[in-house]
């Protein structure tokens, strides 16, 4: 499947959309006067109005905002009009990829959307307001209070600086904004679930509103699948009263005569893996009264990820996961990639170094990254950004954000693990029954929404409920080699002085993965790292020694810290501007020799 990265949401691609990225008006509101003074009704609102380049946050150079000092409230404005390609009777959807943290949206003074949560998308219908000829005022108010420690923020520093392992924060719009004309009956979401054993792909199309029984009988959804341009399967169903259509495609007959490592005999389908990222192209057509009203292009991968007899298996075979910790920051743009190509390049660089996947650390990445991982063959562990205090607000926000993350990413074959928590951040007393309940709740919530992937309850230690024993250890090779024995797995205390298990929902056959280790920086780097080495050759030798040490323990895979330098944390395999520190080919050979 060819890589088409020109759409802000490639998994649900329509031919028509209008990007609103580019220059917007931008105003800080340090005294929080805007709502009282009605800035959403009248523009311009202040003599110190600046111009910002969306989707780059004002803290970062690419935004064009100079001398930005963080204020909890900021405002955006730009003129918008009905898209030229919008047709009569269509709805026009206004999409925001991500806005940090709480956004309110108005058009011509009328409130159209509210969303809280700085990493997940939202959309709203604005057709009526854009129906009049001419331009209209689109205004966005954003609240992002750095003092709210119970607000999930990931690696964004609450003081607004780079310090230790926390970095310059991100305020406001930081992913793409676009308009999209659609029919009233259109695909809102497409959920694909593979069954490789029987060669079936279960597809659920979700339409926007529940319909009456009479109305649902008039709308049908057709799904066709092809592989490398050749038709494979077709199915159709009427939508039900909830606005959903469930279709099962049988893929096995078209591939019954094929053989090879990428096939499983029971299903006879082309499987997806990092080694062979086979993808089926999907075309979804919505018909109303027999007339085509919506067409969406998508894709699906036939793969399963599960624990079988204590082994972490991809497509029912043990598969070593050689992951890299990827925090997704860039020098001039922060959390926002400088381009779609930069997302692709990070995957390519990771694969050149011998990694077959990444743990996206403390960030919900741009959806174009997940799409590129599907196409290029790259495993992704999807991790929630943490809050740093335990309150009813943090419980509510983490639960909502996990729900929205899974809804967005569950149909990507590259996404193989959900990680709701990291190192007990925001839950610093897991002897507390309340905090244990939160970890268990997020674990079970992930399984309730998506039962097809393992869930790591708390990456690092202090597991209440988990499918994978994920451990962090930044010690030397000899300490790593002797520090963990399977016989004392439940009594061991890792280097941070935390117990690995604090709850009773961890099975004894949970596979062990070293999900953070390494963290080596060069001795001439003026920054922070766990340990330092003298040069690239020594970095390669120490890395090889640590990977070799894992072979002596129970480890079925690992995640190396980290892909790039970030801020003052200079322990990347690459510099912040993506330059190699060691011989990539030699490291790749070392990693490919890891066969636990």
VMD Tcl script that draws the C-alpha trace (Angstrom):
set ca {
  {0.00 0.00 0.00}
  {1.44 3.37 -0.99}
  {1.97 6.03 1.67}
  {-0.39 9.01 1.24}
  {0.26 11.42 4.07}
  {-1.58 14.48 2.65}
  {-4.73 14.20 4.77}
  {-5.00 15.22 8.46}
  {-6.87 11.97 9.25}
  {-5.67 9.39 6.71}
  {-7.60 6.45 8.17}
  {-10.92 8.12 7.21}
  {-10.05 9.88 3.97}
  {-12.44 11.86 1.82}
  {-11.40 13.67 -1.32}
  {-12.82 16.99 -0.16}
  {-11.55 18.96 2.83}
  {-10.36 22.53 3.45}
  {-7.34 23.03 5.69}
  {-7.54 25.93 8.15}
  {-3.86 25.63 9.06}
  {-1.88 28.81 8.55}
  {-2.14 32.36 9.91}
  {-4.68 33.14 12.65}
  {-5.04 36.17 14.91}
  {-3.75 35.46 18.43}
  {-4.30 37.33 21.70}
  {-3.17 36.56 25.24}
  {-5.73 37.12 27.99}
  {-3.71 37.18 31.25}
  {-6.51 38.86 33.21}
  {-9.21 36.57 31.78}
  {-11.23 39.54 30.50}
  {-12.29 38.09 27.17}
  {-15.56 36.43 28.10}
  {-16.76 39.40 30.15}
  {-15.86 41.84 27.40}
  {-17.39 39.65 24.70}
  {-14.31 38.98 22.60}
  {-16.15 36.08 20.97}
  {-18.63 38.61 19.55}
  {-16.31 41.39 18.36}
  {-12.93 41.23 16.62}
  {-10.27 42.70 16.75}
  {-10.24 42.76 20.53}
  {-6.82 44.08 21.58}
  {-4.12 46.39 20.24}
  {-1.40 43.80 20.99}
  {-2.96 41.22 18.70}
  {-0.36 38.92 17.11}
  {-0.36 36.53 14.16}
  {0.20 32.85 14.91}
  {0.80 30.01 12.46}
  {-1.57 27.17 13.31}
  {-1.02 24.36 14.29}
  {2.18 25.43 16.08}
  {1.89 26.39 19.76}
  {2.94 29.92 20.80}
  {5.80 28.62 22.97}
  {7.61 27.36 19.87}
  {9.51 29.27 17.17}
  {7.51 27.92 14.22}
  {4.37 29.62 15.55}
  {5.77 33.02 14.63}
  {4.81 34.39 18.05}
  {7.85 36.07 19.59}
  {8.53 36.53 23.28}
  {5.57 34.43 24.36}
  {5.01 34.32 28.11}
  {2.60 31.66 29.24}
  {-0.85 32.86 30.20}
  {-3.64 30.49 31.22}
  {-6.08 31.94 28.67}
  {-5.43 32.65 24.97}
  {-7.72 33.45 22.04}
  {-7.56 32.60 18.32}
  {-9.47 34.13 15.42}
  {-9.66 33.76 11.67}
  {-12.15 34.35 8.87}
  {-13.85 31.29 7.38}
  {-16.39 30.75 4.63}
  {-18.50 27.95 3.28}
  {-16.12 25.67 1.32}
  {-16.40 26.11 -2.44}
  {-16.91 22.39 -2.90}
  {-19.76 22.09 -0.36}
  {-22.98 20.93 -1.99}
  {-26.55 21.88 -1.22}
  {-27.94 19.94 1.72}
  {-24.53 18.82 3.00}
  {-23.28 19.30 6.52}
  {-19.96 21.07 7.03}
  {-17.91 19.63 9.88}
  {-15.27 21.69 11.69}
  {-12.48 19.40 12.94}
  {-9.77 20.06 15.56}
  {-7.01 17.46 15.82}
  {-5.96 18.54 19.33}
  {-6.17 21.70 21.45}
  {-4.44 21.92 24.81}
  {-6.30 22.02 27.10}
  {-9.91 23.27 27.24}
  {-11.39 24.83 24.12}
  {-14.56 26.79 23.40}
  {-15.46 27.63 19.82}
  {-17.75 30.32 18.39}
  {-18.78 31.31 14.87}
  {-20.13 34.85 14.53}
  {-20.65 34.92 18.29}
  {-22.64 31.66 18.49}
  {-21.11 28.95 20.66}
  {-20.63 25.74 18.65}
  {-18.25 23.48 20.62}
  {-16.66 22.79 23.99}
  {-13.94 20.20 24.53}
  {-11.66 19.42 27.46}
  {-8.54 17.29 27.07}
  {-5.40 18.47 25.35}
  {-4.54 15.44 23.21}
  {-7.71 14.11 21.57}
  {-9.79 15.30 18.59}
  {-13.22 16.87 18.46}
  {-15.57 18.08 15.75}
  {-18.77 20.10 15.38}
  {-21.31 20.80 12.62}
  {-21.31 24.43 11.38}
  {-23.27 24.38 8.09}
  {-26.05 26.72 9.17}
  {-23.63 29.36 10.38}
  {-21.60 29.29 7.18}
  {-24.62 29.25 4.88}
  {-24.70 33.01 4.39}
  {-22.40 34.36 1.71}
  {-19.16 35.99 2.67}
  {-16.70 35.44 5.51}
  {-17.50 34.57 9.09}
  {-15.63 34.99 12.38}
  {-14.25 31.75 13.84}
  {-13.07 32.32 17.42}
  {-11.43 29.81 19.78}
  {-10.80 30.44 23.48}
  {-8.30 28.09 25.15}
  {-7.68 27.61 28.87}
  {-4.44 25.82 29.83}
  {-3.52 26.42 33.46}
  {-0.01 25.13 34.18}
  {-0.71 25.12 37.92}
  {-3.37 22.41 37.55}
  {-1.33 19.34 38.47}
  {-4.39 17.09 38.15}
  {-4.69 18.02 34.47}
  {-3.07 15.37 32.23}
  {-0.01 17.06 30.76}
  {2.55 14.37 29.93}
  {6.07 15.79 29.72}
  {5.00 19.45 29.67}
  {6.76 21.26 32.52}
  {4.47 23.10 34.94}
  {7.09 25.90 35.28}
  {7.20 26.43 31.52}
  {10.87 25.51 31.05}
  {13.08 22.60 30.00}
  {14.29 20.95 33.19}
  {15.45 17.39 33.87}
  {12.97 15.11 32.03}
  {10.24 17.72 31.53}
  {10.03 20.16 28.67}
  {8.63 23.42 27.34}
  {4.82 23.25 27.50}
  {2.30 23.45 24.68}
  {-0.66 25.83 24.82}
  {-3.61 25.96 22.47}
  {-4.05 24.53 18.98}
  {-1.25 22.06 18.18}
  {-2.76 19.76 15.56}
  {-4.50 20.50 12.28}
  {-7.85 22.27 11.89}
  {-10.01 21.62 8.83}
  {-13.49 21.88 7.31}
  {-15.09 18.86 5.69}
  {-18.42 18.80 3.77}
  {-20.38 15.57 4.25}
  {-23.87 14.24 3.66}
  {-26.20 14.15 6.68}
  {-25.81 10.34 6.57}
  {-22.05 9.90 6.60}
  {-19.40 7.71 8.21}
  {-18.28 9.14 11.54}
  {-16.10 6.20 12.47}
  {-15.04 2.84 11.05}
  {-14.07 0.07 13.44}
  {-12.25 -2.92 11.93}
  {-11.52 -6.04 13.98}
  {-9.60 -8.95 12.41}
  {-10.16 -12.65 13.05}
  {-7.09 -14.23 11.50}
  {-8.04 -17.76 12.47}
  {-11.17 -17.73 10.33}
  {-9.92 -15.21 7.77}
  {-12.63 -12.69 8.67}
  {-12.58 -8.93 8.97}
  {-15.40 -7.48 11.07}
  {-16.22 -3.90 10.09}
  {-18.61 -1.60 11.93}
  {-19.56 1.69 10.27}
  {-20.82 4.36 12.66}
  {-23.10 7.13 11.38}
  {-23.77 10.37 13.24}
  {-27.20 10.06 14.81}
  {-29.56 7.33 15.99}
  {-32.31 6.90 13.41}
  {-35.89 5.81 13.56}
  {-36.66 2.33 12.34}
  {-38.18 3.78 9.18}
  {-35.20 6.06 8.54}
  {-32.61 3.35 9.09}
  {-34.22 1.12 6.49}
  {-33.42 3.71 3.82}
  {-29.66 3.83 4.53}
  {-27.21 1.07 3.66}
  {-23.43 0.77 3.99}
  {-21.29 -1.15 1.51}
  {-17.69 -2.11 2.25}
  {-15.32 -3.44 -0.39}
  {-11.81 -4.75 0.33}
  {-8.92 -5.06 -2.09}
  {-5.33 -6.17 -1.79}
  {-2.66 -4.53 -3.96}
  {-5.41 -3.28 -6.23}
  {-7.19 -6.63 -6.69}
  {-10.75 -7.01 -5.32}
  {-10.96 -9.44 -2.39}
  {-14.33 -9.13 -0.65}
  {-17.55 -7.12 -0.52}
  {-20.36 -6.83 1.99}
  {-23.34 -4.62 2.78}
  {-25.77 -3.98 5.64}
  {-28.54 -1.60 6.60}
  {-27.83 0.70 9.49}
  {-29.69 -0.02 12.70}
  {-31.57 2.42 14.89}
  {-28.31 3.38 16.63}
  {-26.80 4.48 13.33}
  {-24.50 1.47 12.98}
  {-23.94 -1.14 10.31}
  {-22.03 -4.36 11.04}
  {-20.42 -6.13 8.09}
  {-18.20 -9.22 8.08}
  {-15.86 -9.74 5.14}
  {-14.42 -13.17 4.35}
  {-10.89 -12.71 2.99}
  {-9.57 -16.27 3.00}
  {-10.91 -17.58 -0.30}
  {-8.95 -15.12 -2.41}
  {-5.70 -16.24 -0.77}
  {-6.38 -19.96 -0.36}
  {-3.48 -20.99 -2.60}
  {-0.85 -18.74 -1.04}
  {1.98 -19.97 1.19}
  {4.65 -18.26 3.25}
  {5.59 -16.94 6.68}
  {3.07 -14.10 6.38}
  {0.13 -16.54 6.16}
  {-1.60 -18.63 8.77}
  {-3.03 -21.86 7.43}
  {-6.28 -21.63 9.38}
  {-7.19 -18.33 7.80}
  {-5.32 -18.21 4.55}
  {-5.02 -14.42 4.60}
  {-2.20 -11.95 4.21}
  {-1.14 -11.02 7.74}
  {0.25 -7.70 8.94}
  {3.56 -7.51 10.81}
  {6.57 -5.16 10.90}
  {8.35 -7.62 8.60}
  {5.46 -7.74 6.11}
  {3.07 -4.80 6.60}
  {0.30 -6.21 4.42}
  {-2.76 -3.95 4.32}
  {-6.19 -4.37 2.80}
  {-7.61 -1.23 1.21}
  {-11.20 -0.50 2.20}
  {-13.77 1.63 0.41}
  {-16.93 2.44 2.34}
  {-20.00 3.71 0.51}
  {-23.14 5.01 2.20}
  {-26.32 4.90 0.14}
  {-29.62 6.53 0.95}
  {-32.59 5.55 -1.15}
  {-30.15 3.77 -3.47}
  {-28.13 6.94 -4.11}
  {-24.48 7.26 -3.05}
  {-24.22 10.02 -0.42}
  {-20.82 9.34 1.18}
  {-17.58 7.57 0.21}
  {-14.66 7.03 2.57}
  {-11.29 5.37 1.93}
  {-9.63 3.43 4.73}
  {-7.47 0.35 5.34}
  {-7.19 -2.64 7.67}
  {-4.51 -5.05 8.76}
  {-5.07 -8.71 9.60}
  {-3.11 -9.31 12.76}
  {-3.58 -10.42 16.36}
  {-1.54 -9.48 19.43}
  {-2.07 -11.57 22.55}
  {-0.43 -13.45 25.41}
  {-0.35 -17.21 24.78}
  {1.14 -19.52 27.43}
  {3.15 -16.69 28.93}
  {4.55 -15.50 25.58}
  {3.71 -12.20 23.90}
  {2.64 -13.27 20.44}
  {2.03 -11.48 17.18}
  {-0.18 -13.53 14.88}
  {-0.04 -16.42 17.36}
  {3.74 -16.72 17.27}
  {6.22 -15.34 19.84}
  {7.50 -12.03 18.55}
  {10.31 -10.03 20.22}
  {9.39 -6.38 20.56}
  {12.44 -4.16 20.07}
  {10.93 -0.80 20.92}
  {12.33 2.68 21.31}
  {10.95 5.34 23.65}
  {9.71 8.12 21.37}
  {8.53 11.36 23.00}
  {7.59 13.10 19.77}
  {9.23 16.52 20.16}
  {11.01 18.59 17.50}
  {13.44 21.53 17.99}
  {11.38 24.41 16.56}
  {7.87 22.97 16.79}
  {7.60 21.06 20.09}
  {4.85 18.45 20.17}
  {3.72 19.39 16.67}
  {5.71 17.76 13.86}
  {7.22 20.30 11.46}
  {5.61 18.35 8.60}
  {3.88 15.06 7.87}
  {7.14 13.87 6.35}
  {8.86 14.38 9.73}
  {6.56 11.77 11.26}
  {7.44 9.31 8.52}
  {11.13 10.08 8.90}
  {11.12 9.25 12.62}
  {9.74 5.80 11.83}
  {12.33 5.31 9.08}
  {15.14 6.38 11.41}
  {13.90 4.01 14.12}
  {13.82 1.08 11.69}
  {17.32 1.96 10.41}
  {18.55 1.60 14.00}
  {16.95 -1.85 14.28}
  {13.82 -1.00 16.28}
  {10.57 -2.60 15.15}
  {8.31 -0.33 17.18}
  {7.98 2.58 19.57}
  {6.40 3.35 22.87}
  {4.92 6.82 22.25}
  {5.82 8.18 25.66}
  {3.45 10.56 27.46}
  {1.91 11.76 24.21}
  {-1.04 10.88 22.00}
  {0.64 11.28 18.63}
  {-0.67 12.87 15.46}
  {-2.96 10.35 13.66}
  {-0.72 10.55 10.59}
  {1.99 8.80 12.63}
  {-0.31 5.81 13.28}
  {-1.20 5.68 9.60}
  {2.48 5.75 8.58}
  {3.23 3.01 11.13}
  {0.51 0.87 9.54}
  {1.94 1.33 6.06}
  {5.64 1.03 6.95}
  {5.29 -1.80 9.47}
  {6.01 -0.41 12.93}
  {4.58 -1.46 16.31}
  {3.12 1.28 18.52}
  {2.41 1.27 22.24}
  {-0.23 3.97 22.79}
  {0.30 5.73 26.14}
  {-1.78 8.33 27.98}
  {-0.14 11.57 29.11}
  {-0.05 11.59 32.92}
  {-1.47 13.98 35.46}
  {0.68 14.64 38.55}
  {-1.85 14.59 41.36}
  {-4.72 12.31 42.26}
  {-8.10 14.07 42.40}
  {-11.62 13.43 41.15}
  {-10.72 15.65 38.17}
  {-7.70 13.53 37.23}
  {-9.84 10.39 37.48}
  {-12.48 11.89 35.18}
  {-10.02 13.31 32.66}
  {-7.90 10.17 32.39}
  {-11.00 8.01 31.92}
  {-12.38 10.29 29.22}
  {-9.05 10.64 27.44}
  {-8.48 6.87 27.40}
  {-11.95 6.37 25.92}
  {-11.27 8.97 23.20}
  {-7.79 7.58 22.46}
  {-9.06 4.04 21.96}
  {-11.93 5.27 19.79}
  {-9.43 7.09 17.58}
  {-6.72 4.42 17.29}
  {-8.29 0.98 17.83}
  {-8.49 0.14 14.11}
  {-4.77 0.71 13.44}
  {-2.96 -2.65 13.14}
  {0.27 -0.96 14.25}
  {-1.21 -0.16 17.68}
  {-0.60 -3.27 19.78}
  {-0.75 -2.12 23.43}
  {-2.60 0.43 25.56}
  {-0.63 2.07 28.39}
  {-2.91 4.11 30.68}
  {-0.24 4.95 33.31}
  {3.51 5.40 33.69}
  {5.62 4.91 36.84}
  {2.73 5.75 39.20}
  {2.78 9.39 38.08}
  {-0.27 11.08 39.54}
  {-0.78 8.08 41.85}
  {2.13 8.33 44.22}
  {0.59 6.17 46.95}
  {-0.51 2.90 45.43}
  {-1.04 1.45 48.89}
  {-4.21 3.57 48.77}
  {-7.27 1.53 47.75}
  {-8.63 4.55 45.87}
  {-5.53 4.85 43.70}
  {-5.43 1.12 43.13}
  {-9.02 1.32 41.96}
  {-8.10 3.99 39.41}
  {-5.36 1.87 37.85}
  {-7.65 -1.17 37.78}
  {-10.49 0.94 36.37}
  {-8.39 2.21 33.47}
  {-7.13 -1.32 32.79}
  {-10.66 -2.72 32.66}
  {-11.99 0.29 30.75}
  {-9.45 -0.34 27.98}
  {-10.49 -4.00 27.82}
  {-14.18 -3.06 27.86}
  {-13.79 -0.81 24.81}
  {-11.25 -2.94 22.95}
  {-10.71 -6.56 23.92}
  {-8.17 -7.27 21.19}
  {-4.95 -5.90 22.74}
  {-2.98 -6.33 25.97}
  {-3.06 -3.47 28.49}
  {-0.17 -2.35 30.70}
  {-1.71 -1.04 33.91}
  {1.28 1.02 35.10}
  {4.40 0.91 32.99}
  {7.48 0.50 35.20}
  {6.33 -0.98 38.51}
  {3.50 -1.18 41.08}
  {1.13 -3.13 38.89}
  {-2.42 -3.54 40.22}
  {-3.76 -5.04 36.99}
  {-1.75 -5.73 33.85}
  {-1.31 -8.17 30.98}
  {2.44 -7.46 30.66}
  {5.06 -7.18 33.40}
  {6.61 -3.90 32.21}
  {9.77 -3.01 34.16}
  {12.09 0.03 34.15}
  {15.76 -0.43 35.07}
  {18.51 2.07 34.23}
  {21.37 0.22 35.91}
  {24.53 -1.18 34.33}
  {24.65 -4.38 32.21}
  {25.87 -6.63 35.04}
  {23.17 -5.33 37.40}
  {20.46 -5.77 34.77}
  {21.67 -9.31 34.04}
  {21.45 -10.44 37.68}
  {18.71 -8.20 39.03}
  {15.63 -10.21 38.11}
  {14.87 -13.89 38.49}
  {11.61 -15.50 37.53}
  {11.55 -17.49 40.79}
  {11.30 -14.33 42.90}
  {9.28 -12.26 40.45}
  {6.67 -11.25 43.04}
  {9.15 -10.24 45.75}
  {11.71 -8.31 43.72}
  {12.14 -4.55 44.23}
  {13.43 -2.74 41.14}
  {16.04 0.02 41.41}
  {13.47 2.74 42.11}
  {12.57 1.01 45.36}
  {9.05 0.14 44.21}
  {7.41 -3.25 44.25}
  {6.56 -4.65 40.86}
  {3.14 -5.87 41.97}
  {0.76 -4.24 44.44}
  {-2.54 -5.77 43.32}
  {-4.02 -9.19 42.73}
  {-4.96 -8.91 39.02}
  {-1.53 -9.78 37.62}
  {-1.33 -13.30 36.28}
  {1.78 -15.38 36.81}
  {2.15 -15.94 33.06}
  {2.32 -12.21 32.26}
  {5.29 -11.82 29.86}
  {8.21 -9.73 31.09}
  {9.43 -6.78 29.01}
  {12.11 -4.25 29.98}
  {10.15 -1.19 28.89}
  {12.71 1.44 29.90}
  {16.49 0.98 30.11}
  {19.64 2.55 28.70}
  {19.32 6.32 28.81}
  {22.97 6.83 27.86}
  {24.32 10.28 26.98}
  {27.67 11.35 25.56}
  {30.07 12.76 28.16}
  {30.59 16.01 26.23}
  {26.83 16.70 26.16}
  {25.94 19.57 28.49}
  {22.70 18.05 29.66}
  {20.99 15.25 31.54}
  {21.23 11.48 31.15}
  {21.18 8.37 33.35}
  {24.80 7.44 32.54}
  {27.41 8.90 30.19}
  {29.78 7.37 27.66}
  {32.68 8.97 25.81}
  {31.77 8.61 22.13}
  {29.64 6.82 19.55}
  {31.70 3.63 19.65}
  {31.36 3.41 23.42}
  {27.64 4.18 23.14}
  {27.25 1.27 20.72}
  {29.29 -1.09 22.93}
  {27.33 -0.20 26.09}
  {24.03 -0.56 24.26}
  {25.04 -3.97 22.94}
  {26.09 -5.06 26.42}
  {22.73 -4.06 27.90}
  {20.79 -5.88 25.18}
  {23.01 -8.94 25.68}
  {22.30 -8.77 29.43}
  {18.58 -9.05 28.77}
  {19.12 -12.45 27.16}
  {20.14 -13.77 30.59}
  {16.83 -12.85 32.20}
  {13.12 -13.45 31.60}
  {12.80 -10.66 29.05}
  {10.74 -11.15 25.88}
  {11.37 -7.66 24.56}
  {12.42 -4.17 25.52}
  {12.06 -0.45 25.01}
  {15.27 1.58 24.78}
  {15.45 5.11 26.20}
  {15.32 6.91 23.84}
  {15.08 7.89 20.14}
  {16.19 11.54 20.27}
  {17.54 14.08 22.67}
  {14.77 16.33 24.02}
  {15.29 19.62 25.85}
  {17.98 19.10 28.50}
  {17.56 15.31 28.35}
  {20.40 14.27 26.07}
  {20.20 10.47 26.09}
  {18.89 9.90 22.59}
  {20.26 7.60 19.92}
  {19.84 10.69 17.74}
  {20.41 14.34 18.45}
  {17.36 16.59 18.75}
  {17.73 17.51 15.06}
  {17.81 13.81 14.12}
  {21.56 13.26 13.56}
  {23.07 9.84 14.34}
  {25.36 9.42 17.36}
  {26.51 5.90 16.40}
  {26.72 3.49 13.48}
  {23.05 2.66 12.74}
  {23.81 -0.48 10.72}
  {25.91 -1.99 13.51}
  {23.22 -1.29 16.10}
  {20.60 -2.83 13.82}
  {22.65 -6.02 13.61}
  {22.91 -6.15 17.41}
  {19.17 -5.74 17.82}
  {18.19 -8.28 15.20}
  {20.27 -10.83 17.12}
  {17.90 -10.48 20.11}
  {15.85 -13.68 20.04}
  {14.68 -14.49 23.58}
}
mol new
graphics top color blue
foreach p $ca { graphics top sphere $p radius 0.5 }
foreach p [lrange $ca 0 end-1] q [lrange $ca 1 end] { graphics top cylinder $p $q radius 0.2 }
display resetview
